[in-house]
Amino acid sequence: MKKRRSIFGPSKDEIWTQIATDIGGEYIDGGFWGKDVLLYTHGEWPILLDTYTVSSYNGTTTTTTTYTRMRAPFINKDGLYFKIYREGFFSSIGKFFGMQDIEIGDPFFDDQFVIKGNNPEKIKMLLADVKIKDLCQKQPRIHFMIKDDEGWFGTDFPEGVDELSFQCVGVIKETVLLNALFECFL
């Protein structure tokens, strides 16, 4: 065990347990078949940090990708929706052909990310927060969004309640990133 730790560093369980202790949350070990989650309650709202894995099969090979995600319901008084993700090959082509992309006036950020949403002015105000931009820039593959609810496979929220959602490829074990992520959700 010590040799593995010296090669890979502390486990997700160790780091997430420590983060939970630091912020006053709870780390729930799901065991072998369950889902491990870090749960923090802010006021009446739960903020949930977990991982999930997606498998795809192309006829010969199965590929699995693990994602870290943080989700929190909130009352969306303004009906604001957005999606922020890193620009890639296909989104570059889409931008060229006029795909929606809100520019916030920060050339470095605007060149790296695609921003879609229903209220450009409010999204620009949101992304004026340096912490949020830094968090996005530190993640190599990110999806940060407000969505209506989890729909068919998840919880339906009450009227006027939506979900702030962050996800990225891989398991986040860096305490600085995890603390910054919780700060953004508070």
Backbone torsions as a table, in degrees:
resi	resn	phi	psi	omega
1	MET	NA	-42.0	-179.6
2	LYS	-64.9	-37.4	179.8
3	LYS	-64.9	-43.7	178.2
4	ARG	-61.7	-42.5	179.2
5	ARG	-63.6	-38.6	-179.7
6	SER	-68.3	-27.1	179.2
7	ILE	-84.2	-48.4	-172.9
8	PHE	-99.6	-10.1	-177.1
9	GLY	81.5	-174.3	-179.6
10	PRO	-62.5	151.5	-179.9
11	SER	-75.8	164.3	174.6
12	LYS	-57.4	-43.2	-178.8
13	ASP	-58.4	-44.7	-179.7
14	GLU	-63.3	-46.7	-176.5
15	ILE	-67.9	-45.6	-178.4
16	TRP	-67.5	-34.0	175.5
17	THR	-63.1	-43.0	179.5
18	GLN	-65.7	-42.4	177.7
19	ILE	-60.7	-44.5	179.5
20	ALA	-58.5	-43.8	178.2
21	THR	-62.9	-44.2	-178.0
22	ASP	-62.8	-38.0	-174.8
23	ILE	-98.5	-4.4	-178.9
24	GLY	83.1	28.0	177.7
25	GLY	-100.9	-163.7	-179.2
26	GLU	-136.5	128.5	173.5
27	TYR	-95.6	124.1	-178.5
28	ILE	-112.0	112.2	179.0
29	ASP	-81.2	116.3	-176.8
30	GLY	-78.5	-1.9	-178.5
31	GLY	74.2	-163.1	-175.2
32	PHE	-66.3	-43.8	-175.7
33	TRP	-99.1	-15.1	-175.4
34	GLY	-88.5	-176.5	-178.7
35	LYS	-108.5	127.7	175.0
36	ASP	-78.8	133.6	179.3
37	VAL	-140.6	150.6	169.3
38	LEU	-108.9	119.3	-177.0
39	LEU	-113.1	126.8	175.8
40	TYR	-127.9	133.7	178.8
41	THR	-106.9	124.2	178.9
42	HIS	-114.9	107.7	-172.9
43	GLY	64.3	-124.7	178.5
44	GLU	-95.5	-1.4	-172.1
45	TRP	-102.6	131.7	174.6
46	PRO	-82.8	140.3	171.2
47	ILE	-114.7	123.9	-172.3
48	LEU	-117.8	125.2	174.9
49	LEU	-112.1	126.5	178.3
50	ASP	-152.1	-178.0	173.6
51	THR	-126.6	156.3	172.1
52	TYR	-147.2	157.7	-175.8
53	THR	-123.6	137.0	177.8
54	VAL	-115.1	130.6	177.0
55	SER	-110.8	142.5	175.2
56	SER	-134.8	144.6	-177.8
57	TYR	-123.0	126.6	-177.6
58	ASN	-104.8	16.1	-179.3
59	GLY	105.4	-27.2	179.3
60	THR	-130.1	-30.1	-174.2
61	THR	-131.6	140.6	173.3
62	THR	-101.6	128.9	178.5
63	THR	-115.1	135.4	176.4
64	THR	-119.9	140.9	177.4
65	THR	-129.6	129.2	178.4
66	THR	-101.2	138.7	-179.7
67	TYR	-121.2	146.6	167.9
68	THR	-101.3	137.1	178.1
69	ARG	-140.6	151.2	173.5
70	MET	-128.2	135.2	-177.9
71	ARG	-136.1	144.5	177.2
72	ALA	-151.2	128.5	173.9
73	PRO	-77.0	154.0	176.7
74	PHE	-159.3	159.3	176.5
75	ILE	-80.7	117.4	-176.3
76	ASN	-98.5	78.2	-175.7
77	LYS	-60.3	-34.6	-175.2
78	ASP	-91.9	-6.3	-178.0
79	GLY	65.6	31.8	-178.6
80	LEU	-77.4	133.0	173.4
81	TYR	-131.5	141.2	175.7
82	PHE	-154.0	163.6	173.2
83	LYS	-143.8	129.6	178.9
84	ILE	-124.8	128.4	176.8
85	TYR	-151.2	161.0	-179.0
86	ARG	-68.4	143.6	176.9
87	GLU	-71.5	136.8	177.0
88	GLY	-128.8	-169.9	-176.8
89	PHE	-58.7	-51.5	-176.5
90	PHE	-69.8	-36.1	178.5
91	SER	-70.1	-30.3	175.3
92	SER	-62.6	-42.5	177.5
93	ILE	-65.0	-43.0	178.4
94	GLY	-59.8	-42.7	177.8
95	LYS	-61.0	-41.9	-179.4
96	PHE	-58.9	-38.3	-178.4
97	PHE	-92.8	14.2	171.1
98	GLY	95.3	14.7	175.9
99	MET	-57.0	145.8	179.8
100	GLN	-58.6	129.7	173.8
101	ASP	-152.3	111.8	179.6
102	ILE	-80.0	127.5	176.8
103	GLU	-100.7	134.8	-174.5
104	ILE	-98.0	-3.9	179.2
105	GLY	94.3	5.7	175.2
106	ASP	-109.6	99.9	-173.3
107	PRO	-54.5	-38.9	-179.7
108	PHE	-62.7	-46.3	-179.7
109	PHE	-70.2	-44.6	-178.4
110	ASP	-60.3	-34.3	179.7
111	ASP	-73.8	-26.0	-174.8
112	GLN	-94.7	-23.9	-170.9
113	PHE	-125.6	150.4	170.3
114	VAL	-102.7	130.8	-179.9
115	ILE	-124.8	121.3	176.7
116	LYS	-119.9	147.7	178.7
117	GLY	179.8	174.9	-175.7
118	ASN	-102.2	-1.7	179.7
119	ASN	-147.8	85.7	-175.4
120	PRO	-53.4	-38.7	-177.8
121	GLU	-65.3	-44.6	179.3
122	LYS	-68.0	-35.4	178.0
123	ILE	-66.4	-39.4	176.4
124	LYS	-63.0	-39.6	177.5
125	MET	-64.5	-42.4	178.5
126	LEU	-60.6	-44.7	-176.9
127	LEU	-83.3	4.1	169.9
128	ALA	-75.3	-15.9	177.5
129	ASP	-74.0	114.3	-176.2
130	VAL	-60.5	-35.9	-179.2
131	LYS	-61.3	-41.8	-178.7
132	ILE	-68.0	-43.9	178.2
133	LYS	-63.4	-42.1	178.6
134	ASP	-61.2	-43.2	179.1
135	LEU	-60.3	-44.9	178.7
136	CYS	-62.2	-43.3	-176.5
137	GLN	-69.6	-25.8	-179.4
138	LYS	-78.2	-14.8	-178.1
139	GLN	-98.0	124.4	-179.1
140	PRO	-67.4	-36.4	178.6
141	ARG	-135.5	109.4	-170.6
142	ILE	-131.3	145.7	165.7
143	HIS	-131.1	118.5	-179.6
144	PHE	-124.8	123.2	-172.2
145	MET	-156.2	162.8	165.2
146	ILE	-108.6	127.8	177.6
147	LYS	-130.6	160.0	-173.7
148	ASP	-60.9	-53.3	174.9
149	ASP	-171.7	-174.8	-179.0
150	GLU	-83.0	-6.8	171.9
151	GLY	65.8	-139.1	-171.6
152	TRP	-51.5	-43.2	-173.2
153	PHE	-98.7	3.6	-176.9
154	GLY	-140.1	-160.4	-176.5
155	THR	-75.0	134.1	169.0
156	ASP	-89.6	127.3	-179.0
157	PHE	-86.8	158.5	174.6
158	PRO	-63.3	162.3	178.5
159	GLU	-53.4	132.8	177.5
160	GLY	85.4	-2.8	179.0
161	VAL	-107.4	127.0	178.6
162	ASP	-123.3	-175.9	-175.9
163	GLU	-124.3	128.0	169.2
164	LEU	-87.6	127.3	-173.0
165	SER	-134.4	135.1	175.6
166	PHE	-126.7	133.3	172.4
167	GLN	-145.6	150.2	176.8
168	CYS	-149.2	158.1	179.0
169	VAL	-71.1	137.4	176.6
170	GLY	96.0	173.7	178.8
171	VAL	-101.7	119.5	179.2
172	ILE	-78.3	122.1	177.0
173	LYS	-123.8	3.2	179.9
174	GLU	-84.0	118.4	-175.7
175	THR	-61.4	-35.5	179.6
176	VAL	-62.2	-45.1	179.4
177	LEU	-66.6	-41.5	180.0
178	LEU	-64.7	-43.4	177.7
179	ASN	-63.0	-41.9	179.1
180	ALA	-63.6	-38.3	179.2
181	LEU	-63.6	-45.4	176.9
182	PHE	-63.3	-39.1	177.7
183	GLU	-59.3	-40.6	180.0
184	CYS	-65.6	-29.6	-176.8
185	PHE	-86.2	-10.5	-179.3
186	LEU	-87.9	NA	NA
